[in-house]
Amino acid sequence: MEARILTWNLWWQFGPWRDRQEAILSTLRNENADIVFLQEVWAQEGGLDQVRWLADELNMHVARTEGPWFDDGVSLGNAILSRWPIIS
């Protein structure tokens, strides 16, 4: 069995992150990786969860670590996206 693997530091919310979201999604689609390791993914308390959104858009399974919640209600962490179920 062969697997295409990609790793990428998404650089948290720096830069024009709304525009970057679509560019990140487009790049991940074009790369067509089977397993993706992501660093500096973020979630807003009660709002957008970057890696969950990417997983849903790409129809992939997700496992993530969640870092501390900052005062502005944002959490920073790492994640794995996979075409196959993640068991543990």
N, C-alpha and C positions, 0 to 999 in steps of 0.2 A: 504494500500500500504506500502511496505517496501522498504527501500533504504539503500544501502551499501555506507558509507561515509568514506573518507580517508583524512587526513591532513598531509602535509609533507613540511618541510623546506629544499629546494634543495641546500642551502649553496652556492649560487651564482656561481662563476667560480673557486672556490678554489679546489685544488687537480687536478687530471688528468681529467678535465671536459669532454674531448672528449670520454674517456672510460666510464665516469660516465653517459653520455647521454644514451648509450645503456643499461646500468644497470638500470637506472631510468625507461626507457621505459619497460624493461622486468619486473621490479617489479610492475609497474602500470598495465601491462597486467595480471600478475599473481593474483594481488589483486582483479581485476575485480570490482572496485568500480563504483557506479552510479554517485557520485559527489565527486570531488577531490578538496580540497583547497590547493593551493601551495603558499609557501612563498619564497622570494629571487629568483624569476625567472628573467631571464635577456634577453636582446635583444641587438644586435650590430647594430649600425646605418648602414643601407644599407646591412645588413648581416643576420646572423642567429637570429631567434626569437625562443628562447627555448620553450616557452609555445605554440606558434603556431605550431611548429614542433611536439610537443607531441600531441596536439589536432588532427592534421592531421593524425598522425600515429595511434592514438587510435579511430579515427572517432568520436570525441566528440566536443561539442560546447564549446566555450571559452568566458570568460569575464575577463578582466585584468585591473589592475591599473598600471600606468606607473610612476615610480619615476623620479627623475632628471636624465638628461644625464650627465655622467661624461666626463672629458676631453679626455678620451681614446675612446669615442664614444659608451660607454656601458650604458644601462639603467637597473635599478633594480626595481622590483615591486612584486606584488602579483597577483594571478590568481585563477579562478574557472574553472574547466572542468566539463562538465555535459553531460550525455547521452541524456538529454532532452533539448530542446531549452531554452535559458535564455532570458526571456522577458524584465526584467529591473533590 
